Amino acid sequence: MLHRLLFFLLTATLIWSCQPSSSSSSEQTAYPDQITETTPTEAAEDTVTETRARVKEKEMYENTNRMVWQKPEMILSMLGDLDNKTVADIGAGTGFFAKRLTEKAEKVIAIDIDQRFLNYIDSIKVLEMDETAAQRLETRLASPTHPNLEPEEADVIMIVNTFMYIRDKDTYLRTLRKCLSDNGLLMIVDFKRKRTDIGPPSTIRLPLYRLEEMMYEAGYQSIKTNDTALDYQYIITAQK
């Protein structure tokens, strides 16, 4: 009963913190790499960041069908054997994949640029996970331009429903490659560039062929694509 009460209070606090602020539109969240003067291009990118936040809030509170269309166990099976491996989940959100990864990997790093989501995952560690699984899961705050991973720290990096929002994608891919161990694996799952019932506007989605080209240009090898396993999304994997 006490655990349920604590979970209710933590969830209520998180929901309250996600509500729009009463301050003016000029007082939006500032990320470390943002500058004071906003150009039209940066304003558009900020709108994309806000869109991502809205999508993630809907994912947390409204979307009860994600197990059906996301097929998490199928996606995780494509990562191979994760015993004795460190997996970084970039754009972890509410921990949809991170908490499942604790059952398979030696260490899981849940990474996000929004501290509110990391706080939510930390509450899950305390209230829902056993001690062994909780010890395997670390939350880590990143900036929009860097994943906050050390060189060769991760054996596997997965980015789900997030890569399209990254501004300098080419640089970010090269940074991720440095963060992978030898023969490490990168997996990106993102929405197809077509009209779908769920997901962000099609105009901000990255076509699969373009992402594949970017991975080759960043130096990745053994690139494999799959745009049939999921109805709304494609899956691409590559090795360092």
Secondary structure, DSSP 4 states (H G I P E B T S, - for coil): -HHHHHHHHHHHHHHHHTSPPSS-GGG----TT--SS--HHHHHHHHHHHHHHHHHHHHHHT---HHHHH-HHHHHHTT---TT-EEEEET-TTTTTHHHHTTT-SEEEEEES-HHHHHHHHHHHHHTS-HHHHHHEEEEE-BTTB----TT-EEEEEEES-GGG-SSHHHHHHHHHHHEEEEEEEEEEEE-SS--SSSS-GGGPPPHHHHHHHHHHTT-EEEEEESSSSSSEEEEEEE-
